Amino acid sequence: MAKKVKIKKTLVEQILSKAGIHHLGIQLNALEGELPQGYDHSQIFKTLALLGDKTGPIIGILPITEHLAEKKLAKISGNKKVSMIPQKDLEKTTGYIHGANNPVGIRQKHNYPIFIDETALKLEKMIVSAGEVGHSIIINPKELATFVKADFADILEASKS
């Protein structure tokens, strides 16, 4: 049998495959370029690493089209306040560089609380980083949340209309 030429899976994709979690690896720069057919930017989620004043690191996952409500995340995570981890400290905190943070890889190394914005519950599929810049995965939000032990919560800034 001839071998198919395949794009090498990222560590995140390997972890999900080994666990039997259905996902699809895609090459995607979330901020530019073509999205797979049938997808729009509201389905692309960013993984933000923050520091809580009481709990330490916290992970917030929300649509790239939205802004994080730090006060909401602080309240649901048991903190008085949370703030973004400085970019220079990101890799030593999460294991990933800016643009490659992802819930699967972070959960493998750390037991940080993870919160996914509840808008993901309305989606059949969401897109998150696969642990390398330019690589993403398409995955069911509930399966992702179960696998990384994340909670769904309202963590978005209210839209100003």
VOGU-3710 file (C-alpha; in Angstrom, 3 decimals, decimal comma):
1> makkvkikkt> 0,000/0,000/0,000  1,249/3,468/-0,862  1,532/5,850/2,030  -0,552/9,005/1,940  1,328/12,251/2,358  -0,047/13,763/5,555  0,609/16,961/7,407  2,347/16,032/10,649  -0,083/16,161/13,543  0,644/18,568/16,366
11> lveqilskag> 1,073/17,154/19,867  -2,445/18,380/20,681  -3,876/16,409/17,735  -1,921/13,329/18,809  -3,309/13,623/22,357  -6,895/13,959/21,057  -6,475/11,046/18,609  -5,063/8,796/21,338  -8,012/9,715/23,593  -10,500/8,954/20,807
21> ihhlgiqlna> -11,789/12,541/20,685  -13,131/13,363/17,217  -11,487/16,472/15,756  -10,166/17,786/12,482  -6,762/19,434/12,177  -6,588/22,426/9,847  -3,955/24,947/8,899  -5,342/28,337/9,761  -4,073/31,717/10,723  -7,130/32,849/12,672
31> legelpqgyd> -6,693/36,526/11,874  -6,228/36,253/8,137  -6,794/33,776/5,357  -9,633/31,564/4,269  -11,820/29,694/6,707  -13,011/26,175/5,884  -16,300/26,183/3,993  -19,292/26,514/6,307  -17,347/28,258/9,099  -17,183/31,885/10,152
41> hsqifktlal> -15,044/33,931/12,529  -17,532/33,595/15,395  -16,570/29,896/15,602  -12,868/30,619/16,104  -12,006/30,777/19,795  -8,891/32,255/21,389  -7,273/30,781/24,482  -6,225/33,482/26,953  -4,003/32,899/29,971  -4,650/35,108/32,970
51> lgdktgpiig> -3,468/35,353/36,540  -5,985/35,441/39,369  -5,040/37,271/42,569  -6,136/34,249/44,644  -5,990/31,201/42,363  -2,982/31,846/40,141  -3,236/31,006/36,415  -6,684/30,723/34,799  -7,554/29,964/31,190  -10,385/31,782/29,377
61> ilpitehlae> -11,598/30,637/25,966  -13,783/32,974/23,936  -14,581/33,919/20,336  -11,794/35,906/18,642  -14,464/38,430/17,684  -15,207/39,240/21,355  -13,512/40,789/24,389  -12,997/39,101/27,744  -14,839/40,517/30,755  -12,100/40,226/33,374
71> kklakisgnk> -14,522/41,072/36,211  -16,853/38,211/35,217  -13,965/35,753/34,936  -12,581/36,895/38,292  -15,953/36,379/40,004  -16,635/32,893/38,619  -13,076/31,754/39,284  -13,054/32,864/42,923  -10,761/35,860/42,459  -11,161/39,547/43,209
81> kvsmipqkdl> -9,333/40,384/39,989  -7,607/38,703/37,076  -5,115/40,108/34,593  -3,491/38,905/31,399  -0,204/37,078/31,898  2,560/39,218/30,349  3,703/37,824/27,006  7,249/37,345/28,336  5,912/34,982/31,068  3,442/33,126/28,857
91> ekttgyihga> 5,608/30,211/27,719  6,924/29,432/31,207  3,357/29,569/32,596  1,423/27,618/29,932  4,148/25,931/27,893  3,049/27,804/24,761  4,020/30,984/22,947  1,534/33,760/22,147  -0,823/32,511/19,423  -0,336/28,821/20,244
101> nnpvgirqkh> -2,044/28,530/23,655  -4,628/25,769/23,630  -6,742/24,083/26,306  -5,674/20,509/25,478  -1,941/21,087/25,800  -2,309/23,289/28,863  -4,505/20,677/30,605  -1,901/17,968/29,939  0,729/19,930/31,886  -1,237/21,997/34,395
111> nypifideta> -4,391/21,827/36,449  -5,381/25,448/35,804  -9,113/26,258/35,896  -10,450/26,527/32,332  -13,562/28,503/31,394  -15,106/28,406/27,921  -17,549/31,167/27,048  -21,102/29,818/27,017  -21,617/30,992/23,407  -19,717/27,809/22,449
121> lklekmivsa> -22,695/25,762/23,681  -24,724/27,013/20,713  -22,142/25,646/18,282  -21,812/22,142/16,916  -18,132/22,775/16,170  -15,610/25,333/17,358  -12,076/26,103/16,183  -9,215/26,389/18,695  -5,444/26,433/18,393  -3,725/23,076/17,978
131> gevghsiiin> -0,661/24,209/19,912  1,347/25,679/17,055  0,895/29,033/15,346  -0,989/28,466/12,082  -2,453/25,110/13,187  -5,961/24,734/14,590  -8,482/22,016/15,348  -12,197/21,831/14,701  -13,860/20,132/17,660  -17,211/19,771/19,426
141> pkelatfvka> -17,281/22,290/22,334  -18,869/19,865/24,822  -16,352/17,118/24,020  -13,508/19,613/24,411  -14,886/20,879/27,738  -15,281/17,337/29,080  -11,768/16,364/28,002  -10,048/19,418/29,528  -12,424/19,601/32,542  -13,573/23,097/31,568
151> dfadileask> -16,690/24,925/32,720  -18,952/26,965/30,458  -19,647/30,485/31,713  -20,528/33,973/30,535  -17,101/35,629/30,294  -17,761/38,138/27,496  -17,735/41,912/27,779  -21,265/43,153/27,166  -21,546/44,559/23,669  -21,882/48,312/23,513
161> s> -24,789/49,106/21,243
//
